[in-house]
Amino acid sequence: MKVISTNIGDPVTFEWNGTTEQTGIFKYPTPKGLFLRHNDVKDDTIIDRVHHGGTNKACYLFSADYYSYWKGLYPDLKWNWGMFGENLTIEGLDEFEIRVGDIYKIGGALVQVSQPREPCYKLGIRFGTQNILKEFIDHNHPGTYVKILEEGTVNTGDTLVLTERSSNSLTVQQFYELMFLKEKPQELLTLFMTNESVPQYKKDRFKKYLS
């Protein structure tokens, strides 16, 4: 896997249900690279720190490989890296292979895969339609957030080097799928609940599905 683009954004103001709001989802490539901190990316915009940023969502990675698919669905948009609000656009990122808890060296930073991205209405603001939310869920390639174990700078061209494979086989895609399945498979749910890297608040929400 390789970093194709490093992206940050400034606050953008928009109207939503009669209320003026701001978002940091409008991210664009920056030539300077990014300094990954334990709770966020330096100089990036995070408006809603309840749902973004923090230990488990310090930095968001999305695959460059699926941009052609989305460009086909939305050919009239002005496309650039960072369209999905990702800080790092990654070539070769595959949620079906990456495990929750995997640890990677990226440039000067050490990161750990924590959880997939769940789309919200602000992705719809970026794309100009709320239809993107169901399409994003159905496409099943959500990208992933990472924890920052060691702070450091990441530049375009840096490769992701796997330094420790999670002993729990739960993948990012399985985590994502589990969130939207009405019937939670017990075997998958057990993997989820026993994975030390799954955020505790997520586990607490899923306890009711254990048989």
Secondary structure, DSSP 8 states (H G I E B T S, - for coil): -EEEEEEEE--EEEEETTEEEEES--EEE-TT-EEE-SSSBTT---S-TTTSSSGGGSEEEEEGGGHHHHHHH-TTS---TTTTS-SEEEET--TTT-BTT-EEEETTEEEEEEEE----HHHHHHHT-THHHHHHHHHT---EEEEEEE-EEE-TT-BEEEEE--SS--BHHHHHHHHH-SS--HHHHHHHHH-TTS-HHHHHHHGGG--
